[in-house]
Amino acid sequence: MSAVNYTKFQPAVFLLTGIPGLEDIHVWISIPFCLMYLTSVLGNSVILFIIKTDPNLHEPMYIFLSMLAVTDLGLLISTMPTTMGIFWFNSREISHNACFAQLFFIHSLSCTESGLLLSMAFDRFVAICNPLRYDSILTPPRIAKMGLVSLIRGVALIFPLPVLLKQYRYCQANILSHSYCLNQEVMTMACSDIRVNIIYGFFMTVSSVGLDLLFILLSYVMIFKTVLSITSHAERLKALNTCVSHACVVLLSYVPAFGLSVIYRFVKSSSPLLQNVLGEVSLLVPPLMNPIVYSMKTKHIRARIIRVFIK
C-alpha cells in the first residue's frame, strides 16, 4: 500500500515554464529568444575563430577569453533545447534525470565561468602591477592549468547536487518557474528533508562565487592603487582602458545571478514573472554580451573582425 501511495504522489516529470501569463504568444516571444541564441553562438564562435587563426592574439588575455567563449557556448547548449522546445512546441515536461543533468551542466559551467573571470582579473592585475614579469608569470602551461583548475573545481563542487536531489522524494507541486532546471528551485519541490542540500549549496556558493568575487574586487583595488601612482594622465587612462571589458563582463555575469539568488533565498513573495525574467537574463545575457563587449572595447579583436568581414 505504501508503494502505491508513493507512486501516486511521486510526479514522474517536472513541468517547465515559459513566460507566465503570455503562453498564447509564445511563438512570437520565441523570435527574440531565437535571435539571442543565434547571435550568442555566432559571436562566441567568431571570437574563437579569430583567436585561433591570428597568431598575434595568442596571448594570455585572449586565451582566457577563448576559454570564456567555450564556457558560454556550453551554457547556451545546456539551456537552448528546453527553452526553445517550450516556445515552439509547448514541450514542458522534463524527466527527473534529465532535469538533474541539466542543472549539473548549468551550475558547473557557471562556476567554471566564475573561475575564468577570476583568472582574467589576475591577468589584468599582473599586466598592470607587474608588467615586466607578465610573460614569465602567465606562461602557456600555467594558463592551461588555471583553466583546467576552474573546470575541475566547477565539476567537483556541483557533482554532489544532482546526487543529493536524486535521493529525495518529490510529492509537492512539480511546476518550475523557468524554462530550465536550477538547483535552488528543484530542491524546494522535494518533500524530504533538504537541509543538507541547503547547507551544501550555501557552502558551495560562498567557496566558489563568493571567493572569486572577493579576489576580483581585491585585484581591482590593487590595480587602482597602481594606476593612481602613475603620473601621466594619458597612461592612467590607457591602463584602465585595458580593464573596461573585463569589468563589464564581471558586472553582466554577477549582478543578475546575485539578484536571482537573493530572490530565491530571501524574497518569498516575489512574482513568478520577475523570477522567470531574471533567470533568463542571468543565463542568456552574459553569453550574448561577452563577445560584443570584447569586440567593441578590444582594439585587436575589433580590427581583426573588420578585416574578416571586409574580405
N, C-alpha and C positions, 0 to 999 in steps of 0.2 A: 504493500500500500504506500509506503514511504517513497519507493522508487517511482510509482505512478504520480504521486504529488510532485516529486522533484522534476519529472519531465513536463508536467503540466505547467509549472511556474518558471521553468528554465527556458527563456527565449532562445530560439535556435540561431537568431541573427540579431545584429544591431541595425537600426534604421538611420541612415544619414539624412542630413537636411541641407537643402539648397539655401535660398534666401527666404526666410519666413515671411509669409503674407504675400509673396509675389510669385507663387507657384504657377499662376496662369501665364506668366510672361517669361518663364524660364528659358524658352527658346531664344527670345530676344536678348535676355541677360547673358546667354552663352556667347554672344558675339564679342563683347569686350573681354570676357574671360579668355576666349579662344585667341584673340589678338594679343592679350598679355602673355599667354603661354608661348605663342609663336615668336613674339618679339624677344622674350626671355631666352628661349632656346637658341634663336638666331644670334642674339647679342653675345651670349656666352660662348657659342661655337665660334663666332668671328674672333673674339678675344683669344681663344685657344689657338686658332689657326694662325693668327698674326704673330703671337708669341713663339709658336713652334717654328714658323718659317723665317723669322727675322733674327739672325744671329746677334744683332745689336740689342735685342730685348732679352737675351739670356742672362739676365741679372737677377739678384735676389728678389727685388720688389716685384718684378714681372713673373717670376717663377711662383711666388706666393699668390699672385693674382690668378695665375692659371689654376692653381690648386683650389682657390675660392670658386672659380668658374665651374670646375668639375663638381664641387660640392653643391653648387646651385643647380646644376643640371640634375644631380641626384635627387634633390628636393622636389624639383619640377616633375620628374618621372614618378616620384612616390605619391604625389597628390593628383596628378592630371587624370588618371583613369577614373577615379571615383567622382571627382568634381565634374568632369565633362559628361560622365555617364548619367549623373543626376539631371544636368541641364538638357541634354539631348534626348535621353531615353527614359527619364524618370526612374532610373535604376538605383533605388535607395538601399537595398538590402546588402549587407556585407557580413560574412560569417565571422565567428569569434576569432578563428585562427588567422584569417586574412586581416582582420582589424588589428590584432596584436602585432602581426608582421608589419603592417603599415606604420603603426605608431613607433615601432622599433626603428625603422628606417628614418622616419621624420625626426625623432628626438636624437638619434645617434648622429645624423648628418648636421642637425642644428648645433649639437655640442661640438662636432668637428669644426664647423664653421666658426664657432666662438674661439676655439683654439687657434685657428688660422688667423683670425683678426688680431689675436694677441701676438702671434709671430710677426705679423705685418707691423704692429706697433713697435716691436723690438727692432725690426729692420729700420724703421724711421728713427728710432732712438739712437742706434749705432751710427746711422748715416749723418746725423746732425751733431751728436755729442762726441763721437769718436770717429770722425771720417777717415783718419789716417790708417786705422785698423779695420776699416769696413770690409775689405776683400779678404783679410786674414781671419776675421771672425765668422762672416757669413760665407763659408765655403759651400760648394755644391753638396758634398756629403752631409754637412751639418744641416743644410736646408732640407734635404730629403728626410733626415732623422726628425726634424721638427714637424714636418708634415705627417710622417708616419706616427709619431707620438700623439698628435692631435686626433688622428683616425682611431688608433688603438684605445686611447682614453675614452672617446665617444662611444665606441662599441662596448668596452668593458663596463662603463658606468650605466649604460642603458639596458644592457642584456638582462639584468635581473627583473626589470619592469614587466616585460611580457610573461616571464616565468611566474612572477607573483600573480599577475592578473589571470593567468590560466588556471590557477588553483581556486579561484573564487567561484561562488555560485551567483548567477545573475537572475534574480527573480523580481526586480523592480522594472520600471519603465525603461525600454530599450531604445529610446529615440535620442540620438545625439544631435547636438546643435550646430555641427559643422558638416562639411562635405567630405571630411576625412576623420580619422581617429586620433585623439590625443589622450595621453595617459591621465591627465588631471580630470578629464570628463568621464572616461570609461570606468575608472575605479569607483566613481560615485554611483554607478549603475549596479554595483555588487551589493548583495545583502549579507555578505560575510564581513568579518572584522577587517578593516582595511588600514588599521593603524600602522602596520609595518610598511605598507606602501606609502602612506603619508610621510612617515619619518624618513624613509629612504629617499623619497622624492625631494624632500626639503634638503637633506644632506647632499644629494646629487646636484641640485641647483646651486647651492652655496659653494660646493667644492669645485664646480666647473665654471658655470657662467658668472657666478659671483666673484670668484678669484680672478677670472680672466678680465672682467670689467675693472676690478680694483687695480690690477697690474697695468692695464691700458691707461687708466687715469694717472697712475704714478709715472708711467713713461712720458705722458704728455706734460706732467708737471716738470720733469727733468728737461724735456725739450724746450718748454717755455723759459725755463731758467737759463738754459744755454743761449737761446735766441736773444733774450733780453741783454745778455752780456756782449752781444755783437754791436759794434759802434756804428756801422754803416746801416742806414735805414733800408737801402735797397737790398742789402744782403739779408736783413731780417725778413723782409717780405719774400725773398726768394726761398729762404729756408722754410718759412711757414707754408708757402705755397705747395711744397712737396708733401705736406701732411693733410691738405684740404680734402683730397679724395678719400683717404682712409678715414678721416674724422666723419665725413658724410656717410660712408658705408657703416661705420660703427653706430651712428645715430639711427640709421634706417633699420639696422638689424636688432638693436637692443630696445628701442623705445616701444614699438608695437608689441614685442614679446613680453616686455615688462608690464605693459598695460594689461595684456591678456592674463598674465599670471596674477596680477593684483585683483582683477575682476573675479577670477575663479576662487581665490583664497579668502578675499575679504568682502566683496560686494555680492551679497547673496540675492539681492532683489534686482539685479541688472537685467535689462531686456534681452531676449534671445537674439534680436536683430543686432544689438550692439556687440554681443559676443561673436556672432557669426561674421560681421563685417571686420571686426578687429582681428579675428582669426585668419580670415582671408588675406588681410593686409600684411600680417606678420609673416606669412609664408610666401606670398606672391610678389610683394613689392621689393624686398631685397634682391631676389634673382633678376627682377626686371630692371632695377635702378643701378645695380653694381656695375654692369658693363657700360651703361650710359654715363654714369659719373666719371669712371676712369677714362672713357673715350673723350669726354669734354675737358677734363682737367689735366690729363697727362699728354704732354705735347708729342712725345714719340709715338704713342698709340694713335693719337688723332691724325698725325701726319701719315702714318702707315695706312690707316683706313682710307684716307683721302686718296693716296696713291693707288690702292687696290681698286677703288670704285672709279677712279679716272681711267685706269687701264681697261 
